[in-house]
Amino acid sequence: MKFMGFTIESREEQRKREEEALHHYFRYGAKHRNKVGRLLEELIPGEKREHLIMYYLQIKDAMEKGGTQDFDEAVKRINPKSRIISVNKTIHQYYKAVMEADADIKEELELPTAEEIKKRERGAENGGY
């Protein structure tokens, strides 16, 4: 419904729009989002889950808008002033690892553990050893 130039949605319309947005980013819904959020919390302690998820969505949006699946290019396109968390190279590597795992996720929602990701990233920093 329009009122003075504003669109006012019913609760049902708003719920449906939110559900569509959720499935756009997380194809298996709220459980999928929560699994990714918990993993990011374990990797990046001290940040709120909502903020970690929001940055995750910023990166996904940048990848979509850029028409690329290149994580590094997408991160460069995000305005540093719009970042909701403090980031560094290690945090970006964690996000990249989570996004790669998420891209291959199946209905069972199995992702690597935080320790597996950290171990893999340490190995990459040491030349793969």
DSSP file (Angstrom, degrees, kcal/mol; ACC not computed):
  #  RESIDUE AA STRUCTURE BP1 BP2  ACC     N-H-->O    O-->H-N    N-H-->O    O-->H-N    TCO  KAPPA ALPHA  PHI   PSI    X-CA   Y-CA   Z-CA
    1    1 A M              0   0    0      0, 0.0     7,-3.9     0, 0.0     2,-0.4   0.000 360.0 360.0 360.0 140.5    0.0    0.0    0.0
    2    2 A K  E     +A    7   0A   0      5,-0.2     2,-0.4     3,-0.0     5,-0.2  -0.840 360.0 177.6-102.3 137.2    1.2    3.5   -0.8
    3    3 A F  E >  S-A    6   0A   0      3,-3.0     3,-2.0    -2,-0.4     0, 0.0  -0.927  72.0 -24.4-141.4 113.8    0.8    6.3    1.6
    4    4 A M  T 3  S-     0   0    0     -2,-0.4     3,-0.1     1,-0.3    -1,-0.0   0.862 128.2 -47.3  52.3  41.4    2.2    9.8    0.9
    5    5 A G  T 3  S+     0   0    0      1,-0.3     2,-0.4     0, 0.0    -1,-0.3   0.367 118.0 110.1  86.5  -5.6    4.8    8.4   -1.5
    6    6 A F  E <   -A    3   0A   0     -3,-2.0    -3,-3.0     2,-0.0     2,-0.6  -0.814  65.3-131.3-103.4 143.2    5.9    5.6    0.9
    7    7 A T  E     -A    2   0A   0     -2,-0.4     2,-0.6    -5,-0.2    -5,-0.2  -0.828  20.1-163.1 -92.1 125.3    5.2    2.0    0.4
    8    8 A I        -     0   0    0     -7,-3.9     2,-0.3    -2,-0.6    -2,-0.0  -0.942   7.8-155.2-111.5 120.4    3.9    0.3    3.5
    9    9 A E        -     0   0    0     -2,-0.6     2,-0.1     1,-0.1    -2,-0.0  -0.656  15.1-120.9 -94.5 148.7    4.1   -3.4    3.6
   10   10 A S     >  -     0   0    0     -2,-0.3     4,-2.6     1,-0.1     5,-0.2  -0.386  35.3-104.3 -73.7 165.2    1.9   -5.7    5.6
   11   11 A R  H  > S+     0   0    0      1,-0.2     4,-2.7     2,-0.2     5,-0.2   0.897 124.1  52.1 -58.2 -39.1    3.6   -8.0    8.0
   12   12 A E  H  > S+     0   0    0      2,-0.2     4,-2.3     1,-0.2    -1,-0.2   0.907 109.8  47.7 -65.3 -42.2    3.1  -10.9    5.6
   13   13 A E  H  > S+     0   0    0      2,-0.2     4,-2.3     1,-0.2    -2,-0.2   0.903 113.4  48.3 -64.7 -41.3    4.7   -9.0    2.7
   14   14 A Q  H  X S+     0   0    0     -4,-2.6     4,-2.5     2,-0.2    -2,-0.2   0.917 111.7  49.3 -65.2 -43.9    7.6   -7.9    4.9
   15   15 A R  H  X S+     0   0    0     -4,-2.7     4,-2.4    -5,-0.2    -2,-0.2   0.910 111.8  49.2 -61.4 -42.7    8.1  -11.5    6.2
   16   16 A K  H  X S+     0   0    0     -4,-2.3     4,-2.3     2,-0.2    -2,-0.2   0.913 111.3  49.0 -64.5 -43.0    8.1  -12.8    2.6
   17   17 A R  H  X S+     0   0    0     -4,-2.3     4,-2.2     1,-0.2    -2,-0.2   0.903 112.4  48.2 -63.4 -41.7   10.6  -10.2    1.4
   18   18 A E  H  X S+     0   0    0     -4,-2.5     4,-2.5     2,-0.2    -2,-0.2   0.886 110.9  51.0 -65.7 -38.9   12.9  -11.0    4.3
   19   19 A E  H  X S+     0   0    0     -4,-2.4     4,-2.3     2,-0.2    -2,-0.2   0.899 109.8  49.8 -65.2 -41.0   12.6  -14.7    3.6
   20   20 A E  H  X S+     0   0    0     -4,-2.3     4,-1.5     2,-0.2    -2,-0.2   0.912 111.6  48.6 -63.3 -42.3   13.5  -14.2   -0.1
   21   21 A A  H  X S+     0   0    0     -4,-2.2     4,-1.6     2,-0.2     5,-0.2   0.918 109.8  52.4 -64.0 -42.8   16.5  -12.1    0.9
   22   22 A L  H  X S+     0   0    0     -4,-2.5     4,-3.0     1,-0.2     3,-0.3   0.929 111.6  45.6 -57.9 -46.6   17.7  -14.8    3.4
   23   23 A H  H  < S+     0   0    0     -4,-2.3    -1,-0.2     1,-0.2    -2,-0.2   0.729 104.4  63.3 -73.3 -20.6   17.5  -17.5    0.7
   24   24 A H  H  < S+     0   0    0     -4,-1.5    -1,-0.2    -5,-0.2     3,-0.2   0.917 118.3  26.3 -65.2 -41.9   19.2  -15.3   -1.8
   25   25 A Y  H  < S+     0   0    0     -4,-1.6     2,-0.5    -3,-0.3    -2,-0.2   0.811 134.8  31.7 -90.2 -34.2   22.3  -15.2    0.4
   26   26 A F    ><  -     0   0    0     -4,-3.0     3,-2.6    -5,-0.2    -1,-0.3  -0.879  68.1-163.1-130.4  97.1   21.9  -18.5    2.3
   27   27 A R  T 3  S+     0   0    0     -2,-0.5    -4,-0.1     1,-0.3    -1,-0.1   0.678  89.7  51.1 -61.0 -18.5   20.1  -21.1    0.1
   28   28 A Y  T 3  S-     0   0    0      1,-0.3     3,-0.5    -6,-0.1     4,-0.5   0.202 106.3-133.4-104.6  16.1   19.3  -23.3    3.1
   29   29 A G    <>  -     0   0    0     -3,-2.6     4,-2.3     1,-0.2    -1,-0.3  -0.317  58.0 -11.8  81.0-151.4   17.7  -20.5    5.1
   30   30 A A  H  > S+     0   0    0      1,-0.2     4,-2.7     2,-0.2    -1,-0.2   0.847 130.9  54.4 -63.2 -38.8   18.2  -19.5    8.7
   31   31 A K  H  > S+     0   0    0     -3,-0.5     4,-2.1     2,-0.2    -1,-0.2   0.903 109.9  48.9 -62.4 -39.3   20.0  -22.7    9.8
   32   32 A H  H  > S+     0   0    0     -4,-0.5     4,-2.2    -3,-0.2    -2,-0.2   0.941 111.9  48.0 -63.7 -49.2   22.6  -22.1    7.0
   33   33 A R  H  X S+     0   0    0     -4,-2.3     4,-2.6     1,-0.2    -2,-0.2   0.907 112.2  49.9 -58.5 -43.3   23.0  -18.4    8.1
   34   34 A N  H  X S+     0   0    0     -4,-2.7     4,-2.6     2,-0.2    -1,-0.2   0.873 108.7  52.2 -65.7 -37.2   23.5  -19.4   11.7
   35   35 A K  H  X S+     0   0    0     -4,-2.1     4,-2.0     2,-0.2    -1,-0.2   0.929 112.6  44.6 -64.3 -45.6   26.1  -22.1   10.8
   36   36 A V  H  X S+     0   0    0     -4,-2.2     4,-2.5     2,-0.2    -2,-0.2   0.914 113.7  51.7 -64.0 -42.8   28.1  -19.5    8.8
   37   37 A G  H  X S+     0   0    0     -4,-2.6     4,-2.3     1,-0.2    -2,-0.2   0.904 109.0  49.2 -61.8 -43.3   27.7  -17.0   11.6
   38   38 A R  H  X S+     0   0    0     -4,-2.6     4,-2.0     2,-0.2    -1,-0.2   0.904 111.2  50.1 -63.5 -41.1   28.9  -19.4   14.3
   39   39 A L  H  X S+     0   0    0     -4,-2.0     4,-2.0     1,-0.2    -2,-0.2   0.925 110.9  48.4 -63.9 -44.6   31.9  -20.3   12.2
   40   40 A L  H  X S+     0   0    0     -4,-2.5     4,-2.6     1,-0.2    -1,-0.2   0.888 109.4  53.9 -63.2 -38.1   32.8  -16.6   11.7
   41   41 A E  H  < S+     0   0    0     -4,-2.3    -1,-0.2     1,-0.2    -2,-0.2   0.891 109.2  48.3 -61.9 -40.0   32.4  -16.0   15.4
   42   42 A E  H  < S+     0   0    0     -4,-2.0    -1,-0.2     1,-0.2    -2,-0.2   0.876 116.0  43.6 -67.9 -36.8   34.8  -18.8   16.2
   43   43 A L  H  < S+     0   0    0     -4,-2.0    -2,-0.2     1,-0.3    -1,-0.2   0.835 125.3  32.2 -76.3 -33.3   37.3  -17.5   13.7
   44   44 A I  S >< S-     0   0    0     -4,-2.6     3,-1.1    -5,-0.2    -1,-0.3  -0.667  81.1-170.1-128.3  74.5   37.0  -13.8   14.7
   45   45 A P  T 3   +     0   0    0      0, 0.0     3,-0.1     0, 0.0    -3,-0.1  -0.280  66.2  41.0 -66.4 152.1   36.2  -13.6   18.4
   46   46 A G  T 3  S+     0   0    0      1,-0.3     2,-0.4    -5,-0.1    -5,-0.1   0.309  91.1 100.8  95.5  -9.0   35.2  -10.3   19.9
   47   47 A E  S <  S-     0   0    0     -3,-1.1    -1,-0.3    -6,-0.2     2,-0.1  -0.846  78.8-107.8-107.3 146.9   32.9   -9.2   17.0
   48   48 A K     >  -     0   0    0     -2,-0.4     4,-2.3     1,-0.1     3,-0.3  -0.464  22.9-127.0 -71.0 142.1   29.1   -9.5   17.1
   49   49 A R  H  > S+     0   0    0      1,-0.2     4,-2.8     2,-0.2     5,-0.2   0.896 109.8  56.1 -56.7 -41.6   27.7  -12.2   14.9
   50   50 A E  H  > S+     0   0    0      1,-0.2     4,-2.3     2,-0.2    -1,-0.2   0.890 108.7  47.2 -60.2 -38.5   25.3   -9.8   13.2
   51   51 A H  H  > S+     0   0    0     -3,-0.3     4,-2.1     2,-0.2    -1,-0.2   0.893 111.0  50.8 -70.2 -39.3   28.3   -7.6   12.2
   52   52 A L  H  X S+     0   0    0     -4,-2.3     4,-1.9     2,-0.2    -2,-0.2   0.914 112.7  46.8 -62.5 -42.8   30.3  -10.6   10.9
   53   53 A I  H  X S+     0   0    0     -4,-2.8     4,-2.5     2,-0.2    -2,-0.2   0.903 109.2  54.5 -66.3 -41.2   27.3  -11.7    8.8
   54   54 A M  H  X S+     0   0    0     -4,-2.3     4,-2.2    -5,-0.2    -2,-0.2   0.910 109.4  46.7 -61.5 -41.1   26.7   -8.1    7.5
   55   55 A Y  H  X S+     0   0    0     -4,-2.1     4,-2.3     2,-0.2    -1,-0.2   0.897 109.8  54.7 -66.8 -38.2   30.3   -7.9    6.3
   56   56 A Y  H  X S+     0   0    0     -4,-1.9     4,-2.3     1,-0.2    -2,-0.2   0.917 109.9  46.9 -56.9 -44.7   29.9  -11.4    4.7
   57   57 A L  H  X S+     0   0    0     -4,-2.5     4,-2.9     2,-0.2    -2,-0.2   0.861 107.7  56.4 -68.6 -35.6   26.8  -10.0    2.9
   58   58 A Q  H  X S+     0   0    0     -4,-2.2     4,-2.4     2,-0.2    -1,-0.2   0.924 109.3  46.5 -59.8 -43.8   28.8   -6.9    1.8
   59   59 A I  H  X S+     0   0    0     -4,-2.3     4,-2.2     2,-0.2    -2,-0.2   0.931 112.3  49.5 -65.6 -44.6   31.4   -9.1    0.2
   60   60 A K  H  X S+     0   0    0     -4,-2.3     4,-2.3     1,-0.2    -2,-0.2   0.921 111.7  49.4 -60.5 -43.2   28.8  -11.3   -1.5
   61   61 A D  H  X S+     0   0    0     -4,-2.9     4,-3.1     1,-0.2     5,-0.3   0.921 109.6  51.1 -61.1 -43.9   27.0   -8.2   -2.8
   62   62 A A  H  X S+     0   0    0     -4,-2.4     4,-1.7     1,-0.2     6,-0.2   0.867 110.0  50.4 -62.5 -35.7   30.3   -6.8   -4.1
   63   63 A M  H  <>S+     0   0    0     -4,-2.2     5,-2.0     2,-0.2     4,-0.5   0.915 113.8  44.7 -67.7 -42.2   31.0  -10.1   -5.9
   64   64 A E  H ><5S+     0   0    0     -4,-2.3     3,-1.1     1,-0.2    -2,-0.2   0.939 114.3  47.5 -66.7 -47.6   27.5  -10.1   -7.5
   65   65 A K  H 3<5S+     0   0    0     -4,-3.1    -1,-0.2     1,-0.3    -2,-0.2   0.827 112.3  50.3 -65.9 -31.5   27.6   -6.4   -8.5
   66   66 A G  T 3<5S-     0   0    0     -4,-1.7    -1,-0.3    -5,-0.3    -2,-0.2   0.563 106.3-129.2 -81.9  -8.0   31.1   -6.8  -10.0
   67   67 A G  T < 5S+     0   0    0     -3,-1.1     2,-0.3    -4,-0.5    -3,-0.2   0.806  71.8 108.4  65.1  28.8   30.0   -9.9  -12.0
   68   68 A T      < -     0   0    0     -5,-2.0    -1,-0.2    -6,-0.2    -2,-0.2  -0.932  65.5-148.9-135.2 157.2   32.9  -11.8  -10.6
   69   69 A Q        +     0   0    0     -2,-0.3     2,-0.8    -3,-0.1    -6,-0.1   0.184  62.3 123.4-104.1  13.1   33.6  -14.6   -8.2
   70   70 A D     >  -     0   0    0      1,-0.2     4,-2.0    -7,-0.2     5,-0.2  -0.673  46.7-163.9 -82.2 110.1   37.0  -13.1   -7.4
   71   71 A F  H  > S+     0   0    0     -2,-0.8     4,-2.5     1,-0.2     5,-0.2   0.921  85.5  51.9 -58.6 -49.8   37.0  -12.5   -3.6
   72   72 A D  H  > S+     0   0    0      1,-0.2     4,-1.7     2,-0.2    -1,-0.2   0.877 110.6  48.0 -61.2 -39.9   40.0  -10.2   -3.6
   73   73 A E  H  > S+     0   0    0      2,-0.2     4,-1.2     1,-0.2    -1,-0.2   0.903 111.2  51.4 -66.6 -40.3   38.5   -7.9   -6.3
   74   74 A A  H  X S+     0   0    0     -4,-2.0     4,-0.7     1,-0.2     3,-0.5   0.916 108.1  51.2 -63.0 -43.3   35.2   -7.8   -4.4
   75   75 A V  H >< S+     0   0    0     -4,-2.5     3,-0.9     1,-0.2    -1,-0.2   0.877 106.5  55.0 -62.8 -37.7   36.9   -6.8   -1.1
   76   76 A K  H 3< S+     0   0    0     -4,-1.7    -1,-0.2     1,-0.2    -2,-0.2   0.809 103.4  56.7 -64.9 -28.9   38.7   -4.0   -2.9
   77   77 A R  H 3< S+     0   0    0     -4,-1.2     2,-0.4    -3,-0.5    -1,-0.2   0.643  84.2  98.2 -79.0 -14.5   35.4   -2.6   -4.1
   78   78 A I  S << S-     0   0    0     -3,-0.9     5,-0.1    -4,-0.7   -19,-0.0  -0.623  83.3-119.1 -78.6 126.3   33.9   -2.3   -0.6
   79   79 A N    >>  -     0   0    0     -2,-0.4     3,-2.0     1,-0.2     4,-0.5  -0.477  16.2-138.4 -63.2 122.7   34.2    1.2    0.7
   80   80 A P  G >4 S+     0   0    0      0, 0.0     3,-0.9     0, 0.0    -1,-0.2   0.803 101.9  60.4 -55.5 -29.9   36.4    1.0    3.8
   81   81 A K  G 34 S+     0   0    0      1,-0.2    -2,-0.1     3,-0.0    -3,-0.0   0.716 101.4  53.8 -71.0 -19.6   34.1    3.5    5.6
   82   82 A S  G <4 S+     0   0    0     -3,-2.0    -1,-0.2     2,-0.0     2,-0.2   0.507  80.4 112.8 -93.3  -4.3   31.1    1.1    5.1
   83   83 A R    <<  -     0   0    0     -3,-0.9     4,-0.0    -4,-0.5   -28,-0.0  -0.491  52.3-160.4 -69.2 134.4   32.9   -1.8    6.8
   84   84 A I  S    S+     0   0    0     -2,-0.2     2,-0.3   -33,-0.2    -1,-0.1   0.584  71.7  44.3 -93.9 -11.5   31.2   -2.7   10.0
   85   85 A I  S    S-     0   0    0    -34,-0.1     2,-0.4   -33,-0.1   -38,-0.0  -0.880  90.2-101.9-127.0 161.6   34.1   -4.7   11.5
   86   86 A S        -     0   0    0     -2,-0.3     2,-0.3     5,-0.0    -2,-0.0  -0.704  46.8-167.7 -80.4 131.8   37.9   -4.1   11.7
   87   87 A V        +     0   0    0     -2,-0.4     2,-0.3     4,-0.0    -4,-0.0  -0.878  18.0 167.6-125.3 155.0   39.6   -6.2    9.0
   88   88 A N     >  -     0   0    0     -2,-0.3     4,-2.4     1,-0.0     5,-0.2  -0.846  55.6 -79.5-146.5-176.6   43.1   -7.3    8.2
   89   89 A K  H  > S+     0   0    0     -2,-0.3     4,-2.2     1,-0.2     5,-0.1   0.897 127.2  50.5 -58.9 -42.9   44.7   -9.8    5.9
   90   90 A T  H  > S+     0   0    0      2,-0.2     4,-2.2     1,-0.2    -1,-0.2   0.927 110.2  49.2 -63.5 -44.8   44.1  -12.7    8.3
   91   91 A I  H  > S+     0   0    0      1,-0.2     4,-2.5     2,-0.2    -1,-0.2   0.909 110.6  51.0 -62.6 -41.0   40.4  -11.9    8.7
   92   92 A H  H  X S+     0   0    0     -4,-2.4     4,-2.7     1,-0.2    -1,-0.2   0.890 108.0  52.6 -63.0 -37.4   40.0  -11.6    4.9
   93   93 A Q  H  X S+     0   0    0     -4,-2.2     4,-2.4     2,-0.2    -2,-0.2   0.901 109.3  49.9 -64.2 -39.0   41.7  -15.0    4.5
   94   94 A Y  H  X S+     0   0    0     -4,-2.2     4,-2.5     2,-0.2    -2,-0.2   0.936 111.6  47.8 -63.4 -46.1   39.1  -16.4    7.0
   95   95 A Y  H  X S+     0   0    0     -4,-2.5     4,-2.7     1,-0.2    -2,-0.2   0.917 111.3  51.0 -60.8 -42.5   36.2  -14.9    5.1
   96   96 A K  H  X S+     0   0    0     -4,-2.7     4,-2.4     1,-0.2    -1,-0.2   0.920 110.8  48.5 -61.5 -43.6   37.6  -16.2    1.8
   97   97 A A  H  X S+     0   0    0     -4,-2.4     4,-2.2     2,-0.2    -1,-0.2   0.900 112.6  48.1 -64.4 -40.8   37.9  -19.7    3.3
   98   98 A V  H  X S+     0   0    0     -4,-2.5     4,-2.8     2,-0.2    -2,-0.2   0.912 112.0  49.6 -66.2 -41.7   34.4  -19.6    4.7
   99   99 A M  H  X S+     0   0    0     -4,-2.7     4,-2.0     2,-0.2    -2,-0.2   0.886 110.1  50.5 -65.8 -38.0   33.0  -18.3    1.4
  100  100 A E  H  X S+     0   0    0     -4,-2.4     4,-0.8    -5,-0.2    -1,-0.2   0.927 113.9  44.6 -64.3 -43.5   34.7  -21.1   -0.6
  101  101 A A  H >< S+     0   0    0     -4,-2.2     3,-0.7     1,-0.2     4,-0.2   0.896 112.3  52.8 -66.3 -39.5   33.3  -23.7    1.8
  102  102 A D  H >< S+     0   0    0     -4,-2.8     3,-1.3     1,-0.2    -1,-0.2   0.848 100.4  61.4 -65.1 -34.6   29.9  -22.1    1.7
  103  103 A A  H 3< S+     0   0    0     -4,-2.0    -1,-0.2     1,-0.3    -2,-0.2   0.803 111.5  39.4 -62.2 -28.1   29.9  -22.2   -2.1
  104  104 A D  T << S+     0   0    0     -4,-0.8    -1,-0.3    -3,-0.7    -2,-0.2   0.331  87.4 133.3-102.1   6.1   30.1  -26.0   -2.0
  105  105 A I    <   -     0   0    0     -3,-1.3     2,-0.2    -4,-0.2     6,-0.1  -0.263  38.2-158.6 -65.3 143.2   27.8  -26.5    1.0
  106  106 A K    >   -     0   0    0      4,-0.2     3,-2.4   -78,-0.0     4,-0.1  -0.544  40.9 -82.9-110.2 179.0   25.1  -29.2    0.7
  107  107 A E  T 3  S+     0   0    0      1,-0.3    -2,-0.1    -2,-0.2   -75,-0.0   0.725 124.0  67.6 -58.6 -23.7   21.8  -29.6    2.5
  108  108 A E  T 3  S-     0   0    0      2,-0.1    -1,-0.3     1,-0.0    -3,-0.0   0.631 100.2-137.0 -72.6 -12.1   23.7  -31.3    5.5
  109  109 A L    <   +     0   0    0     -3,-2.4     2,-0.6     1,-0.2    -2,-0.1   0.873  38.4 169.1  59.3  43.1   25.3  -27.9    6.1
  110  110 A E        +     0   0    0     -4,-0.1    -4,-0.2    -9,-0.1    -1,-0.2  -0.786   3.1 169.4 -91.3 119.7   28.8  -29.3    6.7
  111  111 A L        -     0   0    0     -2,-0.6   -13,-0.1    -6,-0.1    -9,-0.0  -0.854  40.9 -93.7-119.5 158.4   31.4  -26.6    6.9
  112  112 A P        -     0   0    0      0, 0.0     2,-0.1     0, 0.0    -1,-0.1  -0.310  48.2-104.8 -64.5 158.4   35.1  -27.0    8.0
  113  113 A T     >  -     0   0    0      1,-0.1     4,-2.1   -71,-0.0     5,-0.2  -0.372  26.8-109.3 -78.0 164.8   35.7  -26.2   11.7
  114  114 A A  H  > S+     0   0    0      1,-0.2     4,-2.8     2,-0.2     5,-0.2   0.897 121.1  53.0 -59.8 -40.3   37.4  -23.0   12.7
  115  115 A E  H  > S+     0   0    0      1,-0.2     4,-2.7     2,-0.2    -1,-0.2   0.895 106.7  51.7 -64.3 -39.9   40.5  -25.0   13.6
  116  116 A E  H  > S+     0   0    0      2,-0.2     4,-2.3     1,-0.2    -1,-0.2   0.915 112.3  46.3 -62.3 -42.3   40.7  -26.6   10.2
  117  117 A I  H  X S+     0   0    0     -4,-2.1     4,-2.5     2,-0.2    -2,-0.2   0.934 113.5  48.2 -65.9 -45.5   40.5  -23.2    8.5
  118  118 A K  H  X S+     0   0    0     -4,-2.8     4,-2.4     1,-0.2    -2,-0.2   0.910 112.2  49.4 -61.6 -42.0   43.1  -21.7   10.8
  119  119 A K  H  X S+     0   0    0     -4,-2.7     4,-2.2     1,-0.2    -1,-0.2   0.917 111.8  48.7 -63.2 -43.5   45.4  -24.7   10.3
  120  120 A R  H  X S+     0   0    0     -4,-2.3     4,-2.1    -5,-0.2    -2,-0.2   0.899 112.1  48.7 -63.4 -41.1   45.0  -24.4    6.5
  121  121 A E  H  X S+     0   0    0     -4,-2.5     4,-2.0     2,-0.2    -2,-0.2   0.879 110.0  51.1 -68.6 -37.5   45.7  -20.7    6.6
  122  122 A R  H  X S+     0   0    0     -4,-2.4     4,-1.4     1,-0.2    -1,-0.2   0.901 110.4  50.6 -63.9 -39.6   48.8  -21.2    8.7
  123  123 A G  H  <>S+     0   0    0     -4,-2.2     5,-3.2     1,-0.2     6,-0.8   0.889 108.7  50.9 -65.1 -39.4   50.0  -23.8    6.2
  124  124 A A  H ><5S+     0   0    0     -4,-2.1     3,-1.2     4,-0.2    -1,-0.2   0.875 108.1  52.6 -65.7 -37.3   49.4  -21.4    3.3
  125  125 A E  H 3<5S+     0   0    0     -4,-2.0    -1,-0.2     1,-0.3    -2,-0.2   0.812 107.9  52.7 -67.6 -28.6   51.4  -18.7    5.1
  126  126 A N  T 3<5S-     0   0    0     -4,-1.4     3,-0.5    -5,-0.1    -1,-0.3   0.043 131.7 -89.1 -96.6  25.9   54.3  -21.1    5.5
  127  127 A G  T < 5S-     0   0    0     -3,-1.2    -3,-0.2     1,-0.2    -2,-0.1   0.752  81.7 -55.4  76.6  23.8   54.4  -22.0    1.9
  128  128 A G      <       0   0    0     -5,-3.2    -4,-0.2    -6,-0.2    -1,-0.2   0.576 360.0 360.0  88.4   9.3   52.0  -24.9    2.1
  129  129 A Y              0   0    0     -6,-0.8    -6,-0.1    -3,-0.5    -5,-0.1   0.433 360.0 360.0 -97.7 360.0   53.8  -26.8    4.8
